Amino acid sequence: MTDTELIQLRREKWRLNGNGVRTLEDARGFIESVGFCLMLPLPAPKTLMVPTFVGAFLGSDEKLPTPRQALTDPGARDATELMVRLLRDKSAYEANLGDENNALLLSSSVFPYFYTLAGERNPKQAPKPGPRSAYSELACDTYNIIQRKGPISKSKLLQEIGKGISVPALDKSLNELWSKLRITRVDYDQREGASWDVLQRWAPEAVSEGINCSVNTALSALLSKYLDCVIAADLPELEAFFGNFVARSKVREAVNALLAARELSFTSIGHKSMIQVTPAVPRIPAVQKVESH
């Protein structure tokens, strides 16, 4: 395969060939097909080799809006509205990459594996502040309000928390909880902002699946799905993506184990050796013997 052929296959898979995603049914099919996508392209120099939902919506990767332009760009607003519908019916979930307006979207079939890597193993126990806690006191207070009142919008959260708490402080506490998948965004309204709920309550089956899955199994499944999404990738590209959620050494170990099991294999792309999901070998039907009489 040539570099040009790889790019063309990705463009087709990522819906950048003029065939935009416009209906809810089409959006469900797209996110299930790719498994992962960003809402918007990352600003330079940051890059992640995944499709974007806005690109799939517009059917092109030319002049895509940046996160700064998204609030005023008509295409981005329409794409966001369709994406929120996916969140509402639990066809997709979001993972925190540090920007509420540009989350990583995951399909419903992929999300339990992602929860295994990033989520809390005992989500029924509310977070508590302390010197060894990953959560601030404000994050714990925020969680308790969402637990009692959720789903709840950001504007109503500010009212519940009380005076003296700024929007940036609330955003920081929400990010703490979201990064560990304690909470998830479940709706969005232009006036009220994002609405949040406790993930354990919003998607108990997905959380349960994630808790009961091993890290090795989850990472293997995610690697295979990611390679299906990007067609082929080299090890540094795999580490760059999954290194956001798990140690890069674990990524290398999982890739080597899948290569040894022949679930993944090397393929030549131009002058580079890249990794792909091992193509299925077509079965040759057995020839039945006809008895002579």
JOJONOR-V325656 format. One record per residue. N is the residue number from 1. RES is the residue in one letter. PHI is phi in whole degrees, 0 to 359 (NA if undefined). OMEGA is omega in whole degrees, -180 to 180 (* if undefined). D_FIRST is the distance of its C-alpha to the first C-alpha in Angstrom with 2 decimals. Layout:
# JOJONOR-V325656
n=N res=RES phi=PHI omega=OMEGA d_first=D_FIRST
n=N res=RES phi=PHI omega=OMEGA d_first=D_FIRST
This chain:
# JOJONOR-V325656
n=1 res=M phi=NA omega=178 d_first=0.00
n=2 res=T phi=269 omega=176 d_first=3.80
n=3 res=D phi=301 omega=-180 d_first=6.81
n=4 res=T phi=297 omega=179 d_first=8.24
n=5 res=E phi=294 omega=177 d_first=6.19
n=6 res=L phi=297 omega=180 d_first=6.88
n=7 res=I phi=299 omega=-179 d_first=10.30
n=8 res=Q phi=295 omega=178 d_first=10.88
n=9 res=L phi=296 omega=177 d_first=10.42
n=10 res=R phi=296 omega=-179 d_first=12.74
n=11 res=R phi=300 omega=178 d_first=15.08
n=12 res=E phi=292 omega=-180 d_first=15.52
n=13 res=K phi=295 omega=-175 d_first=16.20
n=14 res=W phi=271 omega=176 d_first=18.45
n=15 res=R phi=62 omega=179 d_first=20.35
n=16 res=L phi=254 omega=-174 d_first=19.97
n=17 res=N phi=258 omega=179 d_first=19.63
n=18 res=G phi=92 omega=-179 d_first=23.42
n=19 res=N phi=262 omega=-173 d_first=24.10
n=20 res=G phi=291 omega=177 d_first=26.17
n=21 res=V phi=274 omega=-176 d_first=27.62
n=22 res=R phi=236 omega=-178 d_first=31.36
n=23 res=T phi=259 omega=179 d_first=33.14
n=24 res=L phi=298 omega=179 d_first=33.84
n=25 res=E phi=298 omega=178 d_first=32.30
n=26 res=D phi=294 omega=179 d_first=29.08
n=27 res=A phi=295 omega=176 d_first=29.16
n=28 res=R phi=299 omega=180 d_first=29.67
n=29 res=G phi=297 omega=-179 d_first=26.66
n=30 res=F phi=295 omega=-176 d_first=24.44
n=31 res=I phi=293 omega=178 d_first=25.68
n=32 res=E phi=289 omega=-180 d_first=25.44
n=33 res=S phi=291 omega=-176 d_first=21.81
n=34 res=V phi=271 omega=179 d_first=20.66
n=35 res=G phi=85 omega=-177 d_first=23.43
n=36 res=F phi=224 omega=167 d_first=23.80
n=37 res=C phi=198 omega=170 d_first=24.28
n=38 res=L phi=278 omega=174 d_first=26.52
n=39 res=M phi=290 omega=-177 d_first=29.19
n=40 res=L phi=227 omega=176 d_first=28.68
n=41 res=P phi=294 omega=177 d_first=26.46
n=42 res=L phi=284 omega=177 d_first=27.83
n=43 res=P phi=290 omega=177 d_first=29.72
n=44 res=A phi=298 omega=5 d_first=28.49
n=45 res=P phi=270 omega=-180 d_first=28.18
n=46 res=K phi=291 omega=176 d_first=27.45
n=47 res=T phi=214 omega=169 d_first=23.95
n=48 res=L phi=222 omega=-177 d_first=22.44
n=49 res=M phi=278 omega=175 d_first=18.86
n=50 res=V phi=214 omega=175 d_first=19.98
n=51 res=P phi=291 omega=173 d_first=20.65
n=52 res=T phi=244 omega=179 d_first=24.17
n=53 res=F phi=291 omega=180 d_first=26.61
n=54 res=V phi=293 omega=176 d_first=28.07
n=55 res=G phi=295 omega=178 d_first=24.74
n=56 res=A phi=294 omega=180 d_first=24.21
n=57 res=F phi=295 omega=-178 d_first=27.87
n=58 res=L phi=277 omega=-179 d_first=27.65
n=59 res=G phi=74 omega=-177 d_first=24.29
n=60 res=S phi=200 omega=174 d_first=23.21
n=61 res=D phi=248 omega=179 d_first=22.59
n=62 res=E phi=269 omega=176 d_first=24.79
n=63 res=K phi=53 omega=178 d_first=28.14
n=64 res=L phi=289 omega=-180 d_first=28.13
n=65 res=P phi=293 omega=174 d_first=31.48
n=66 res=T phi=275 omega=176 d_first=31.98
n=67 res=P phi=306 omega=179 d_first=34.16
n=68 res=R phi=292 omega=-178 d_first=37.13
n=69 res=Q phi=274 omega=-169 d_first=36.64
n=70 res=A phi=298 omega=-176 d_first=35.96
n=71 res=L phi=291 omega=-177 d_first=39.66
n=72 res=T phi=251 omega=-178 d_first=40.37
n=73 res=D phi=273 omega=-177 d_first=37.16
n=74 res=P phi=300 omega=180 d_first=37.67
n=75 res=G phi=297 omega=180 d_first=34.01
n=76 res=A phi=294 omega=179 d_first=33.89
n=77 res=R phi=296 omega=179 d_first=37.24
n=78 res=D phi=294 omega=178 d_first=36.17
n=79 res=A phi=295 omega=179 d_first=32.94
n=80 res=T phi=296 omega=179 d_first=35.10
n=81 res=E phi=299 omega=179 d_first=37.56
n=82 res=L phi=291 omega=179 d_first=34.92
n=83 res=M phi=297 omega=179 d_first=33.55
n=84 res=V phi=297 omega=176 d_first=37.15
n=85 res=R phi=296 omega=175 d_first=37.56
n=86 res=L phi=295 omega=179 d_first=34.70
n=87 res=L phi=295 omega=-177 d_first=36.62
n=88 res=R phi=299 omega=-177 d_first=39.86
n=89 res=D phi=263 omega=173 d_first=38.72
n=90 res=K phi=62 omega=172 d_first=36.81
n=91 res=S phi=278 omega=178 d_first=33.42
n=92 res=A phi=211 omega=177 d_first=32.17
n=93 res=Y phi=227 omega=-179 d_first=33.55
n=94 res=E phi=247 omega=172 d_first=33.37
n=95 res=A phi=240 omega=-174 d_first=32.89
n=96 res=N phi=277 omega=172 d_first=34.54
n=97 res=L phi=249 omega=177 d_first=32.56
n=98 res=G phi=99 omega=-180 d_first=35.78
n=99 res=D phi=221 omega=-178 d_first=36.00
n=100 res=E phi=302 omega=-177 d_first=37.63
n=101 res=N phi=274 omega=180 d_first=36.23
n=102 res=N phi=216 omega=-178 d_first=32.58
n=103 res=A phi=279 omega=171 d_first=32.13
n=104 res=L phi=274 omega=177 d_first=29.07
n=105 res=L phi=269 omega=178 d_first=29.07
n=106 res=L phi=232 omega=178 d_first=28.34
n=107 res=S phi=291 omega=-179 d_first=28.40
n=108 res=S phi=296 omega=180 d_first=31.43
n=109 res=S phi=282 omega=-179 d_first=29.54
n=110 res=V phi=275 omega=-170 d_first=27.90
n=111 res=F phi=303 omega=179 d_first=31.08
n=112 res=P phi=303 omega=177 d_first=33.16
n=113 res=Y phi=294 omega=178 d_first=30.62
n=114 res=F phi=295 omega=179 d_first=30.64
n=115 res=Y phi=301 omega=179 d_first=34.44
n=116 res=T phi=304 omega=-178 d_first=34.42
n=117 res=L phi=281 omega=-168 d_first=32.91
n=118 res=A phi=249 omega=-172 d_first=34.85
n=119 res=G phi=269 omega=177 d_first=37.92
n=120 res=E phi=284 omega=-180 d_first=41.46
n=121 res=R phi=282 omega=179 d_first=42.30
n=122 res=N phi=231 omega=-173 d_first=45.77
n=123 res=P phi=290 omega=180 d_first=45.41
n=124 res=K phi=287 omega=179 d_first=48.84
n=125 res=Q phi=273 omega=-178 d_first=50.53
n=126 res=A phi=295 omega=178 d_first=50.97
n=127 res=P phi=295 omega=180 d_first=49.90
n=128 res=K phi=232 omega=179 d_first=52.82
n=129 res=P phi=285 omega=179 d_first=53.33
n=130 res=G phi=161 omega=-177 d_first=54.30
n=131 res=P phi=298 omega=-179 d_first=53.64
n=132 res=R phi=257 omega=-177 d_first=50.78
n=133 res=S phi=280 omega=175 d_first=49.45
n=134 res=A phi=277 omega=-174 d_first=46.11
n=135 res=Y phi=239 omega=175 d_first=47.96
n=136 res=S phi=284 omega=178 d_first=50.55
n=137 res=E phi=297 omega=179 d_first=53.83
n=138 res=L phi=295 omega=178 d_first=52.77
n=139 res=A phi=297 omega=179 d_first=49.53
n=140 res=C phi=293 omega=176 d_first=51.66
n=141 res=D phi=297 omega=179 d_first=54.13
n=142 res=T phi=297 omega=179 d_first=51.33
n=143 res=Y phi=300 omega=-178 d_first=49.93
n=144 res=N phi=297 omega=178 d_first=53.43
n=145 res=I phi=292 omega=179 d_first=53.90
n=146 res=I phi=297 omega=178 d_first=50.58
n=147 res=Q phi=298 omega=-178 d_first=51.56
n=148 res=R phi=280 omega=-168 d_first=54.91
n=149 res=K phi=250 omega=-170 d_first=54.08
n=150 res=G phi=291 omega=-2 d_first=50.38
n=151 res=P phi=295 omega=-176 d_first=48.44
n=152 res=I phi=220 omega=-179 d_first=49.84
n=153 res=S phi=281 omega=-180 d_first=48.83
n=154 res=K phi=297 omega=-179 d_first=48.68
n=155 res=S phi=296 omega=178 d_first=51.77
n=156 res=K phi=287 omega=175 d_first=53.77
n=157 res=L phi=298 omega=178 d_first=52.61
n=158 res=L phi=301 omega=179 d_first=54.12
n=159 res=Q phi=295 omega=-178 d_first=57.36
n=160 res=E phi=292 omega=-177 d_first=57.45
n=161 res=I phi=292 omega=177 d_first=56.82
n=162 res=G phi=109 omega=-176 d_first=59.68
n=163 res=K phi=292 omega=175 d_first=60.64
n=164 res=G phi=93 omega=179 d_first=59.41
n=165 res=I phi=260 omega=-178 d_first=55.75
n=166 res=S phi=276 omega=177 d_first=53.43
n=167 res=V phi=300 omega=178 d_first=50.21
n=168 res=P phi=300 omega=179 d_first=48.14
n=169 res=A phi=293 omega=178 d_first=49.91
n=170 res=L phi=295 omega=179 d_first=49.16
n=171 res=D phi=302 omega=180 d_first=45.49
n=172 res=K phi=297 omega=-180 d_first=45.32
n=173 res=S phi=292 omega=177 d_first=46.91
n=174 res=L phi=296 omega=178 d_first=44.58
n=175 res=N phi=296 omega=177 d_first=41.55
n=176 res=E phi=301 omega=-178 d_first=43.04
n=177 res=L phi=289 omega=-178 d_first=43.37
n=178 res=W phi=292 omega=-179 d_first=40.04
n=179 res=S phi=299 omega=179 d_first=38.12
n=180 res=K phi=261 omega=178 d_first=39.50
n=181 res=L phi=58 omega=172 d_first=39.03
n=182 res=R phi=286 omega=-179 d_first=42.79
n=183 res=I phi=231 omega=177 d_first=42.67
n=184 res=T phi=214 omega=177 d_first=40.25
n=185 res=R phi=280 omega=-174 d_first=40.35
n=186 res=V phi=240 omega=-180 d_first=41.25
n=187 res=D phi=195 omega=179 d_first=42.25
n=188 res=Y phi=209 omega=176 d_first=42.69
n=189 res=D phi=225 omega=-176 d_first=45.47
n=190 res=Q phi=300 omega=-179 d_first=45.81
n=191 res=R phi=277 omega=-175 d_first=49.42
n=192 res=E phi=271 omega=-176 d_first=49.31
n=193 res=G phi=84 omega=-179 d_first=45.88
n=194 res=A phi=290 omega=172 d_first=43.72
n=195 res=S phi=252 omega=-175 d_first=45.35
n=196 res=W phi=240 omega=174 d_first=44.82
n=197 res=D phi=219 omega=175 d_first=45.60
n=198 res=V phi=291 omega=-175 d_first=45.58
n=199 res=L phi=298 omega=-180 d_first=42.27
n=200 res=Q phi=301 omega=179 d_first=44.11
n=201 res=R phi=276 omega=-176 d_first=46.18
n=202 res=W phi=290 omega=-176 d_first=43.50
n=203 res=A phi=222 omega=-175 d_first=40.95
n=204 res=P phi=298 omega=-178 d_first=42.84
n=205 res=E phi=292 omega=179 d_first=40.57
n=206 res=A phi=297 omega=179 d_first=37.39
n=207 res=V phi=295 omega=179 d_first=39.35
n=208 res=S phi=300 omega=177 d_first=40.77
n=209 res=E phi=300 omega=-179 d_first=37.37
n=210 res=G phi=295 omega=-180 d_first=36.18
n=211 res=I phi=295 omega=-174 d_first=39.33
n=212 res=N phi=270 omega=179 d_first=39.09
n=213 res=C phi=253 omega=178 d_first=35.50
n=214 res=S phi=280 omega=179 d_first=34.76
n=215 res=V phi=299 omega=-179 d_first=32.70
n=216 res=N phi=298 omega=179 d_first=30.37
n=217 res=T phi=296 omega=-179 d_first=29.79
n=218 res=A phi=297 omega=-178 d_first=29.32
n=219 res=L phi=294 omega=177 d_first=26.89
n=220 res=S phi=298 omega=180 d_first=24.78
n=221 res=A phi=295 omega=-179 d_first=24.75
n=222 res=L phi=291 omega=177 d_first=23.94
n=223 res=L phi=299 omega=-180 d_first=21.03
n=224 res=S phi=296 omega=180 d_first=19.48
n=225 res=K phi=292 omega=179 d_first=20.21
n=226 res=Y phi=296 omega=179 d_first=18.91
n=227 res=L phi=294 omega=174 d_first=15.48
n=228 res=D phi=296 omega=-180 d_first=15.58
n=229 res=C phi=289 omega=-174 d_first=16.54
n=230 res=V phi=263 omega=179 d_first=13.96
n=231 res=I phi=77 omega=178 d_first=11.00
n=232 res=A phi=200 omega=-180 d_first=10.41
n=233 res=A phi=206 omega=173 d_first=12.81
n=234 res=D phi=264 omega=-175 d_first=14.44
n=235 res=L phi=299 omega=178 d_first=18.06
n=236 res=P phi=301 omega=178 d_first=19.82
n=237 res=E phi=292 omega=177 d_first=18.31
n=238 res=L phi=295 omega=180 d_first=19.52
n=239 res=E phi=293 omega=-179 d_first=22.82
n=240 res=A phi=296 omega=-180 d_first=23.23
n=241 res=F phi=284 omega=-174 d_first=23.10
n=242 res=F phi=283 omega=176 d_first=25.08
n=243 res=G phi=295 omega=174 d_first=27.34
n=244 res=N phi=287 omega=-171 d_first=29.18
n=245 res=F phi=234 omega=-176 d_first=30.54
n=246 res=V phi=209 omega=-179 d_first=30.62
n=247 res=A phi=300 omega=-178 d_first=30.91
n=248 res=R phi=298 omega=178 d_first=27.72
n=249 res=S phi=297 omega=178 d_first=28.95
n=250 res=K phi=292 omega=178 d_first=28.86
n=251 res=V phi=296 omega=180 d_first=25.23
n=252 res=R phi=299 omega=-180 d_first=24.37
n=253 res=E phi=299 omega=-178 d_first=26.63
n=254 res=A phi=294 omega=179 d_first=25.13
n=255 res=V phi=297 omega=180 d_first=21.50
n=256 res=N phi=298 omega=179 d_first=22.80
n=257 res=A phi=294 omega=179 d_first=24.77
n=258 res=L phi=290 omega=175 d_first=21.90
n=259 res=L phi=294 omega=180 d_first=19.78
n=260 res=A phi=296 omega=179 d_first=22.93
n=261 res=A phi=277 omega=180 d_first=23.41
n=262 res=R phi=64 omega=173 d_first=19.84
n=263 res=E phi=282 omega=171 d_first=19.53
n=264 res=L phi=243 omega=180 d_first=16.69
n=265 res=S phi=209 omega=178 d_first=14.29
n=266 res=F phi=275 omega=176 d_first=12.03
n=267 res=T phi=219 omega=-180 d_first=8.29
n=268 res=S phi=270 omega=175 d_first=6.58
n=269 res=I phi=240 omega=-174 d_first=5.12
n=270 res=G phi=63 omega=179 d_first=6.46
n=271 res=H phi=259 omega=-176 d_first=9.77
n=272 res=K phi=251 omega=172 d_first=10.21
n=273 res=S phi=261 omega=-177 d_first=10.71
n=274 res=M phi=236 omega=-176 d_first=10.69
n=275 res=I phi=254 omega=178 d_first=12.52
n=276 res=Q phi=222 omega=169 d_first=11.94
n=277 res=V phi=290 omega=-178 d_first=14.52
n=278 res=T phi=301 omega=-180 d_first=14.59
n=279 res=P phi=298 omega=178 d_first=13.83
n=280 res=A phi=292 omega=177 d_first=17.19
n=281 res=V phi=278 omega=-179 d_first=18.15
n=282 res=P phi=296 omega=180 d_first=19.73
n=283 res=R phi=280 omega=175 d_first=23.42
n=284 res=I phi=265 omega=-178 d_first=25.14
n=285 res=P phi=297 omega=179 d_first=28.58
n=286 res=A phi=293 omega=178 d_first=31.48
n=287 res=V phi=273 omega=-180 d_first=33.57
n=288 res=Q phi=280 omega=177 d_first=37.12
n=289 res=K phi=282 omega=177 d_first=39.86
n=290 res=V phi=260 omega=-179 d_first=42.54
n=291 res=E phi=287 omega=178 d_first=45.95
n=292 res=S phi=270 omega=-179 d_first=48.25
n=293 res=H phi=248 omega=* d_first=51.83
